[in-house]
Amino acid sequence: MLFETLRTATVRSAPTSFPKGQPMDVSIAATQPPDRPVVFVASNVEIVSEGLALQLTRSAEVDLIGRGRLDARSVAEIARNNVRVVVLDLGSAEASDFLCRLRGAGVTARIVAVAIGSTRLDMAEWAELGVAGFVDDSGTVMDVVSSIHRVAGGEFFGSPRTTAALVSSLVERALRRRAPERMRRLTPRETQILHDLERGATNKEIARRLGISAATVKNHVHHLLEKLELRKRQDAGALVRSGRL
């Protein structure tokens, strides 16, 4: 829903309405009330960058200072303009490196992530990199605005589904740190599926929960059984219940 809105907004708007890489007049931002967070949009996908920027300029609740690619120029612009919240496109391959560059430059801006369905990292990994707000691909521009305000105030923002995924990922990481050697052989995804097997979930049910294909789940099950030296999926569930992992 969010990206359909951005695509429509981009098509309907004049191409000169918000030039890429050029900040808005900072003097205007300085006159805005303090409850309007200064925001920067970072994405390597032009339709996302331009569309989201156009939508945010129409909001009276945020002060968009500029937009740009995930590069050194954007890092410098964010630092120079004391940006409070960066809206980051996780669908861009360089997103994690960009976050590391921001922190390396001493930037303390809070991060709101969009396109979270396109990322290979799990929610806990992004949280560790400093992301405090997650807007699902089905979210709206108003969800982005709400997330900006929540994270600017030091809070976390995420849909119930995203929050559940984050908590699940954090729990799995904690379990892995305490797990014996053979449990540590498993990847984070295999660990997720192992706990699904423990509760008796089918491949289709697991696939639906994780947003992957049943064939991919089948491959993960095969690999985790090999690593745990087990023959059947029921054995994996029994092993978890026994507490011997």
Backbone torsions as a table, in degrees:
resi	resn	phi	psi	omega
1	MET	NA	-44.0	-178.8
2	LEU	-59.7	-46.4	-174.7
3	PHE	-76.6	-24.0	171.2
4	GLU	-66.1	-40.5	177.6
5	THR	-63.1	-43.6	-179.0
6	LEU	-65.7	-40.2	179.9
7	ARG	-63.3	-43.7	179.0
8	THR	-64.0	-43.0	-179.2
9	ALA	-62.9	-39.5	-178.3
10	THR	-67.0	-42.8	-178.9
11	VAL	-64.5	-39.2	-175.0
12	ARG	-80.1	-14.7	-173.1
13	SER	-96.8	152.5	176.7
14	ALA	-68.7	141.3	-175.3
15	PRO	-65.5	-17.8	-178.3
16	THR	-94.8	7.7	-173.6
17	SER	-68.5	-28.3	-179.7
18	PHE	-154.7	86.4	-175.6
19	PRO	-59.6	137.3	179.9
20	LYS	-65.3	138.2	174.7
21	GLY	79.1	-1.7	179.4
22	GLN	-108.9	123.6	-178.7
23	PRO	-73.4	155.5	171.2
24	MET	-71.2	167.9	-178.7
25	ASP	-62.4	112.7	-176.7
26	VAL	-64.5	-28.3	179.7
27	SER	-63.4	-30.8	177.1
28	ILE	-67.4	-44.1	-179.2
29	ALA	-60.0	-34.9	-176.2
30	ALA	-67.7	-21.5	-178.6
31	THR	-90.9	-5.5	-176.4
32	GLN	-79.0	152.1	177.7
33	PRO	-63.5	153.5	-173.5
34	PRO	-65.5	-15.2	-179.0
35	ASP	-85.2	6.1	174.0
36	ARG	-102.8	97.4	-177.0
37	PRO	-61.4	139.8	173.9
38	VAL	-77.7	126.2	-169.1
39	VAL	-126.0	146.8	174.3
40	PHE	-131.1	136.3	178.5
41	VAL	-100.9	126.7	-178.7
42	ALA	-121.5	117.8	179.4
43	SER	-160.7	146.0	174.0
44	ASN	-91.6	-2.2	179.7
45	VAL	-101.1	114.4	-171.6
46	GLU	-59.9	-42.1	-177.3
47	ILE	-66.0	-32.8	176.5
48	VAL	-72.3	-47.6	-178.3
49	SER	-60.9	-52.3	-177.5
50	GLU	-68.9	-44.3	-177.6
51	GLY	-63.5	-44.1	-179.7
52	LEU	-68.2	-39.1	178.3
53	ALA	-62.5	-42.9	179.6
54	LEU	-62.6	-41.0	179.1
55	GLN	-66.0	-40.7	-177.7
56	LEU	-71.3	-30.6	177.0
57	THR	-65.5	-22.4	179.9
58	ARG	-84.7	-7.7	-179.3
59	SER	-90.3	132.8	177.5
60	ALA	-82.5	-0.4	-173.2
61	GLU	-99.5	-9.4	178.4
62	VAL	-134.4	160.1	179.1
63	ASP	-118.6	96.5	-178.4
64	LEU	-76.6	119.6	-176.8
65	ILE	-93.1	-22.2	-179.0
66	GLY	168.7	-179.6	177.5
67	ARG	-147.7	158.5	180.0
68	GLY	-174.6	176.7	178.7
69	ARG	-78.7	171.6	-179.8
70	LEU	-84.5	74.5	-176.4
71	ASP	-141.2	-179.7	-176.3
72	ALA	-63.5	-32.7	179.6
73	ARG	-62.6	-42.2	178.9
74	SER	-67.4	-39.3	177.6
75	VAL	-58.6	-45.3	-179.8
76	ALA	-64.1	-40.4	-179.0
77	GLU	-67.0	-40.6	178.7
78	ILE	-63.2	-43.7	179.9
79	ALA	-67.0	-42.7	-176.0
80	ARG	-65.6	-36.1	-175.0
81	ASN	-96.6	9.0	177.2
82	ASN	52.2	48.6	-179.4
83	VAL	-62.8	136.3	-177.7
84	ARG	-91.4	-34.7	-179.4
85	VAL	-138.0	130.5	173.5
86	VAL	-104.7	125.3	173.7
87	VAL	-92.4	111.8	-170.7
88	LEU	-110.2	132.0	177.0
89	ASP	-85.0	106.2	-179.2
90	LEU	-72.5	-12.0	176.9
91	GLY	-72.1	-15.8	176.9
92	SER	-77.1	130.7	-173.4
93	ALA	-59.8	-29.1	-175.3
94	GLU	-91.4	12.8	-173.4
95	ALA	-57.5	-45.6	-177.7
96	SER	-67.5	-40.0	177.4
97	ASP	-64.1	-37.4	179.8
98	PHE	-63.2	-42.2	178.0
99	LEU	-61.9	-41.3	178.5
100	CYS	-64.0	-37.4	178.0
101	ARG	-66.3	-40.0	177.7
102	LEU	-59.5	-48.1	-179.1
103	ARG	-66.1	-36.7	178.5
104	GLY	-65.1	-27.6	178.9
105	ALA	-86.5	2.3	179.3
106	GLY	79.7	15.6	179.8
107	VAL	-74.6	129.6	-177.9
108	THR	-107.0	9.4	-179.1
109	ALA	-57.6	144.9	175.2
110	ARG	-79.6	155.7	-173.8
111	ILE	-118.4	129.3	170.7
112	VAL	-112.1	127.9	-176.9
113	ALA	-104.5	136.2	170.8
114	VAL	-120.5	169.2	-177.5
115	ALA	60.7	38.1	-176.4
116	ILE	-69.4	-18.1	177.7
117	GLY	-74.8	-9.7	-177.2
118	SER	-99.9	2.4	-174.9
119	THR	-94.2	150.3	177.3
120	ARG	-91.1	-19.7	178.6
121	LEU	-80.6	154.2	177.2
122	ASP	-86.9	171.3	-174.4
123	MET	-59.8	-38.0	-178.6
124	ALA	-64.4	-38.5	179.0
125	GLU	-64.4	-40.2	177.4
126	TRP	-68.6	-38.5	177.8
127	ALA	-61.5	-39.6	178.3
128	GLU	-64.6	-28.3	178.6
129	LEU	-83.2	-2.7	174.3
130	GLY	109.2	5.1	178.6
131	VAL	-75.6	126.8	-177.8
132	ALA	-114.1	-11.9	178.9
133	GLY	-133.5	132.7	-179.5
134	PHE	-124.3	122.2	176.9
135	VAL	-109.6	117.5	180.0
136	ASP	-59.8	159.1	177.2
137	ASP	-62.2	-23.9	178.4
138	SER	-87.7	1.4	-178.7
139	GLY	-72.8	173.3	-179.2
140	THR	-114.6	171.9	176.3
141	VAL	-61.6	-36.3	177.6
142	MET	-64.0	-31.4	174.8
143	ASP	-64.5	-39.3	177.9
144	VAL	-63.3	-45.1	179.6
145	VAL	-62.2	-44.4	178.3
146	SER	-60.9	-41.9	179.4
147	SER	-63.4	-40.9	178.5
148	ILE	-57.5	-47.0	-178.3
149	HIS	-67.8	-38.8	-179.1
150	ARG	-65.5	-48.0	-177.3
151	VAL	-71.7	-31.2	177.0
152	ALA	-63.1	-29.2	178.5
153	GLY	-89.1	9.6	177.3
154	GLY	86.3	11.8	-178.9
155	GLU	-101.4	172.9	174.2
156	PHE	-100.6	146.4	176.0
157	PHE	-132.5	133.1	175.6
158	GLY	-173.3	152.0	175.8
159	SER	-68.0	163.6	176.9
160	PRO	-55.2	-38.6	-179.5
161	ARG	-65.5	-45.9	-179.6
162	THR	-65.6	-41.8	179.1
163	THR	-62.1	-41.6	178.2
164	ALA	-63.1	-40.5	179.4
165	ALA	-65.2	-39.0	179.2
166	LEU	-66.0	-46.6	180.0
167	VAL	-62.2	-43.8	179.0
168	SER	-59.4	-43.3	-179.7
169	SER	-64.9	-41.6	179.3
170	LEU	-65.2	-40.5	178.4
171	VAL	-63.8	-43.5	-179.9
172	GLU	-62.6	-39.1	178.4
173	ARG	-64.0	-41.6	178.9
174	ALA	-63.7	-40.9	179.2
175	LEU	-65.6	-39.0	-179.1
176	ARG	-65.6	-35.2	179.2
177	ARG	-66.3	-27.8	-179.4
178	ARG	-97.9	-4.3	-172.9
179	ALA	-79.2	153.2	175.2
180	PRO	-69.8	177.8	-171.6
181	GLU	-55.4	-46.9	-174.4
182	ARG	-68.1	-27.2	176.0
183	MET	-71.3	-33.5	-178.7
184	ARG	-71.9	-11.3	176.5
185	ARG	-72.0	-22.2	-175.4
186	LEU	-77.2	146.5	173.2
187	THR	-76.7	164.4	176.8
188	PRO	-55.4	-39.9	179.3
189	ARG	-66.5	-41.6	178.5
190	GLU	-64.2	-35.6	177.5
191	THR	-65.1	-41.8	175.9
192	GLN	-56.8	-48.3	-176.6
193	ILE	-68.0	-35.0	177.7
194	LEU	-58.1	-43.5	-179.8
195	HIS	-71.3	-27.5	172.7
196	ASP	-68.0	-38.3	177.2
197	LEU	-63.9	-37.0	-179.7
198	GLU	-60.7	-33.3	179.2
199	ARG	-92.8	7.5	173.2
200	GLY	82.4	20.0	-178.6
201	ALA	-71.8	145.4	175.8
202	THR	-82.9	167.3	178.6
203	ASN	-59.6	-39.9	-179.9
204	LYS	-65.1	-40.2	179.1
205	GLU	-66.0	-41.7	178.7
206	ILE	-64.8	-43.2	-179.8
207	ALA	-60.2	-42.5	-179.3
208	ARG	-65.1	-40.6	-178.9
209	ARG	-67.7	-38.3	-175.4
210	LEU	-92.3	-9.9	179.8
211	GLY	73.6	31.9	177.5
212	ILE	-126.3	174.5	-178.2
213	SER	-80.5	157.1	177.5
214	ALA	-63.8	-32.7	178.6
215	ALA	-64.5	-38.7	177.9
216	THR	-66.4	-40.3	176.8
217	VAL	-60.6	-43.8	-179.7
218	LYS	-58.0	-41.7	178.7
219	ASN	-65.0	-42.6	178.8
220	HIS	-62.0	-42.4	179.3
221	VAL	-61.0	-44.3	179.1
222	HIS	-58.5	-45.3	-177.5
223	HIS	-68.8	-40.2	-178.5
224	LEU	-70.0	-34.0	176.7
225	LEU	-64.9	-39.4	177.4
226	GLU	-62.5	-45.3	-177.5
227	LYS	-66.1	-33.2	-179.7
228	LEU	-90.3	-0.3	178.6
229	GLU	58.7	48.5	178.9
230	LEU	-120.3	160.0	-177.3
231	ARG	-102.2	-35.6	-174.2
232	LYS	-125.9	153.2	179.3
233	ARG	-63.5	-31.0	177.4
234	GLN	-63.5	-32.5	178.7
235	ASP	-66.0	-35.4	179.5
236	ALA	-65.0	-45.8	178.1
237	GLY	-61.4	-41.4	179.7
238	ALA	-65.7	-36.1	-179.6
239	LEU	-65.8	-39.3	178.0
240	VAL	-65.4	-44.8	-179.0
241	ARG	-64.4	-28.6	-177.7
242	SER	-74.6	-17.4	-178.6
243	GLY	77.6	12.7	-178.4
244	ARG	-87.8	0.9	177.0
245	LEU	-87.9	NA	NA
